[in-house]
Amino acid sequence: MSLRLHNTLTRRTEEFAPAEPGHVRMYTCGPTVYDRAHIGNFRAFTWEDLLRRYLRWKGYRVTQVMNLTDVDDRTINAAVERGVGLAEITEPVIQAFFEDWATLGLEVVELNPRATEHVPQMIELVRRLEQQGFTYESEGSVYFAIDRFPGYGVLANIDPETLQTGRVEGDENYSKENPRDFVLWKGGERGVEGGVATWDSPWGHGRPGWHLECSAMAMEYLGETLDIHTGGVDNIFPHHVNEIAQSEAATGVPFSRWWLHAEHLLSEGEKMSKSLGNYHTIESLVEQGFRPSAIRYLLLSAHYRSQLNFTLEGLRDADRSVERLHDLRRRVESLRDGVEAGELDAGLRVAADRWRDSFTEALDDDLNVSGALAATFTFVREANAALD
């Protein structure tokens, strides 16, 4: 069976094939590094790691880009409040992020570009949009005019005429011709922010808008059309909708062929967020004695398009499930030296082949991890019976 993935853009589960045979180009929306990531963030990263690993297991070469948003309102505000440079805010957070990444055993991706190191590419993208007639300038800032881009909002299945004019995305205080437009370049008088994060541009000093960075960095390393773009469901609108608009307006070609989105991780039934204070970090859970493999298991235990409710009791259950896998592994290893290889294989081959077929069939179906885990624990039972 071929791999099939649910495409948010078409709202269908479609057979996957990359544009270049054998090579998958994938872009992942990475963290905004103003504070340590919590496990709600890592649910998306862990699922994306599963997708990456399964693509490689299917024989594809994967080039994955995951950005680091090291300049935005939150990082700048933190730097201004503390009276330090931007890097003094972001560097410790980036280090902690990759420590958590390694703790969970996530694979190292090929590229982790930082927004602050790709401002020239962002400026060039705005210039292309300007030349194509999709922008306007007001008080030193440059805006994308959404009514000039046919098909705006298709990813989120929204009509641009019905958008709320008061929606907040960090540029609500800027002077726009249409309140629904979004900022590409934040210029004009920057105040105290000017000493923290500004760059020169054809429109004067300023900094890039949030949406701009992902389009510029994705196309810099993966080309104008990606195979897969991933993120959480909260990225769909406005971030990914605006990425599509600015990218396709500049290039005239589709930005990404597949769009995949993970649902929220809940905490005791509520969305996990720092504003609610109901979150956990990888570090805090490890300090409580939970092993990383159990955390990873729990984050992967439900289908990525379904909400997952995190509880400490659920994490304890995950730890027991992981221990069952370790028990089988230890049992096989303890017998390896005392049993002829052919004799051991004869007892396990049928169960292993049946597991592999069921496991592959499940993950081929839009990464149906529940089916894959069910097949795995059926194999654990059958393997223990064969060893008995």
N, C-alpha and C positions, 0 to 999 in steps of 0.2 A: 504494500500500500504506500502511496505517496503522502508526503507531509501536507496537511491542510491547515491553514491558519485563518482566524477570523479577522477580516479587514474592516476596521472601523469606517473607512471611507465608503465602502460599498455595502456595508452591513450584511456581508455574506461570508461564509467560510469557504475559502477558495484554495485550490491546489497551488502550492508554492513552488516557484521556480525563479531563480535569480536571473537578471538580465544577461550577465556573463556566466555561461555554464561553469558550474563548480565553484563560483566565488560569490559570497554574500557580502554586500556592503550594508552595514547596520549602524544607525545613529541612535544613541541613548541620551535622553535628557538627564544630565547629572545634577549634583547637589548645588544649592546656593550656600556658599561657605561662610555664613555669618554666625553659625552655631552648630554644635555637634548634631549629626543626623540621628534620628530616632528609628526604632524598628519599623514604624510605618513607612518611612522612606526606604528602608532596606527590604521591605516586602517586594517593591518594584525591582530593586537591584538584584535580589535573589532570583526572582522569576526570570529576569533578563539573562542572568547567568545560566539558568536551566535552558532557555532558548538557545543561547550561544553554544552550550555543551552539546545539545541535541543536534543542532545543525552540523557541528563538527563530527559527531558520532555518525551522522548520515553521510559523511564523506565530503562535506563542503569546506572550503577554506573561508574563514570569516575575518573580515576587517571591520572591527568595531571602534567607533569613536564615541567617547562619553565626555562631554564638556564639564568644566568647572566654572560656575558663575561666581567670579571673584570681584565683581563690581555690580552693585545694584543699590537701591535705596537703603536696604537693611545694613549692608556692609559699610556703606558710606556713613550712615547715621551713627553706627557703633564707633567708627574711627573718629568722627567729629566729637562725640560725647566723651571719648577717652583722650582726645587730643594727641592721637598717634597716626602714623601712616596707614594706608589701606592694608599693606602686606602684614603689618603687625596684628591685624584682626584676622586675616584670612589664612596665613601660613599655619598657625597652630590648629585651626579647624581642618584644613586640608590634611595635615599629618594625622590627626585623630580619625578622619574619615577613612584613610587608607589602612590605618591600624585595625579599625573595625572590619573593613573589607577583607583583610588578611585573616582576621580571627574567624570569620564565617567561611573561609576557604573559597572565596569567589575567585574566578580566574582573572588574571591581569589582562585588561583590554589593550588593544594595540596603541591607541592614542587617547590622551587626556588633555586636550587643549584648554588653555585658560583664556577667558574673555579678554583680560587686560593685555594679552600678548597678540591679539588679533584685531585690534581696532582698525588698522589700515584696511583689512579685508572688509570690515563692516562699512567703513567710509566709501569704499569702492562700490559696494552693493547699493548704498543709498544713491551714489552718482548714477548708477545704471537705471535705477528706478526713476530718478529725476529726468534722465534723458528719454525714458519711455513715457513720461507724462503722468506718472502715478502719484506724484508728491506735490506738496506746496510748502512754502516757508512762512513762518509767522514768528516774529519777535526772536529770531535767532534759532528757532527750533524747526525741524523738518518733520512733516507728518505724511502718513500714507492715507490717501483718500479712498476709502473702501468702496464708494459708489462708482469708482472708475474701474473696478476689478470685477468682471462678471463671475458669478459663482462663489462669491465670498460667503463663507459659513457652511458650505456643503458638508465638511467633515463633521460638524456638530449638528447638522440637519436644522439649521436656523435660517430664518429670513432676516437679512440685515435691516429691513424696515421695522422689524419688531424689537430690535435691540433696545435695552434700557440705556438711556443716555447718561444715567448716573452711575454706571458700573465703574468699579474702582480697579485699576490695574497699574497704579503708580504714576499715571500721567494725567490724572483728572484735573490738575490745577493749571495745565498748560492751555494756551490760547489756540483753539481749533476752530476751523470753519464749520466742522460737523462734530458734535460731541462724540459720535460713534467712531471717529477716526482714531488711529493710534500713532504714537510718536516713534519716529525712527532715530532722530538725533535730538538730544536734549541740550539746547544751547541757551543763549541769553545770559542774563546776570545769574551767576551760580552761588553767590554769597559765600558762606563758610565752606560749602561743599567744594568750591573752586580750588582750595588748597589741598584737597584729598584726591580727587579723581576727575581731571579734565584733560582733554586732548585738543590739539589744533585740528581744524577741518576747513573745507571750503566755506562753511557757514559760520565760522568763528569757533571760539573755544566751547567745549561741551563734552558730552559723553553719549555713548550709544544707548538706545532703548533696549529693554530686556529681550524682546522678541527677536531683534536683529541678530544677536550673537549666534544663536543656534543655526540659523540659515547660513550665515557667513562661514562658520567653522565646518559645518557639514559639507558644504559644497567645496570648501578648500581641500578637504582630504578624501572625499568620496565621490566627487563629481556632481553634476547638476541634477541627476536623478538617482535617488537611493533605492535600495531594495526594500529595506525595513526601517521604519522610524518607530521607536517605542517610548513609553512614558506612562505616568499614572493618569487615571480618568480626569483628574483635576487639571491636567495639562491640555485637554482637548480644546476647551475654550477659556480664555481667548488665545492662549499661547500657540497651540498648533494650528489653529485656524489662521492666525496672523502669519505664522511661518509659511504656510502654503501660499497665502496672498502675496507676500513680498518676494518669495522665491520664484513663483511661477510668473509673476508680473515681470520680473527681471529677465528670466530665461526663456519663457514661452514654452517650457516643457514641464511635465509632471514632476513635482518635488520628490515624492516617495510613492512607490508602487504599493506597499503595504503599510498600514498604520495599526499598531497593536497597543492596547492600553490595559493596565492592571487596575483592578478595583481597590477600594480603600481597605486598610487594616483598621478594624474597630478595637476599642479597648473597653471591655465590659459593656459592649453594646453601643458605644458612642464612637464617632470618628476620632481617631487618635491625632492630637495636635498639641503643639507647644502652647498655644493660646489657652487651651483648656487645662493644661497641666496634667493630662492623663496619659503620658507617654513614658516609655522605657527606652534606654539606650542599650546597645550591645554590651558596652562596658559595665553598666549597672547590673545587668542580668548575670554576666559572668562573675561579678563580685558576689552575687547572691548564691553562687555555687552551681549555676546551670552551665552545662557544657555547650560549646558553640554548635556542635552537630545537632543537638536537640532544638536550639533556636532556629537553625537553618531548616530542620525538618518541619517544624511548625509553620514557618513562613511559606513553605512549599506545599503544605498539606491540603490546600483547597485550590480549585481551578482559579487561574489568575483573573478571570472575568467575574468571579464571585467574591463578595465581601467575605472577609475572614475575621472572626472575633477572637482577639487575643485575651487569654486569662492565664494566670500563673498555674492553675490546675491543668489547663490545656498543655502548658509547657511541660509539666511533670508527665503527662500522658505521652507527649512526644519523646521525652527522655526514655520512657519505658519501651517505646517502639524502636528507638535507635538501639537500645540495649539488646533487643531480640536479634537485630541484625549482627551486632558484635558477637553475640553468643554463638550464632551459626558460624561466623567466620573463625572464631577461636576453636570451635569444635572441628571444623574441617582442617585447620592448620595442625591441630594436635594429632589428627589421624594420618596426616600426609606421609610421615616417615614410616608408619607401621603397616601401611596398606599398599599393595601394588596399584600403580596408577590405573591400569586397565580395570581392576576390580572396583576401585572407587568411582571411576567414570561410569561404569555400567550401572551403578546404583543411582547415580544422579543425572545422567545424560537426558533421560526422558523428561524429568522435571525441569531441568535447566532449559531444554529446547522449548518446552511449552511456555515457560516463563518469558523467554526472550521474544517469542512470537506475540504473546499477550501484551507484554510491556511495550513493544514497538507499535503494535496496533493502537494502543491507548495514546501514546505520545504523538503518533501521527495524526490523531484526531484533535487538533488544536491544543496540543500539550495537555491532554486529559490526565493530570497527575493523579487524580483519585483512582482511575482505572489502573494506572501504572503501579501505584502503591498496593492496590488490592491484589494484582498479579504477583507482586513481590512477596507479600506475606503468605499468599497461597504457596509460593515456592518455598518459603521458609518452613512451613508445615511439612510439605512433601519431602524437602531435603532432610529434615530431621528424622522423618519416618524412614527414609532410605538409609540414613546413617545408622538408625537403630537396627 
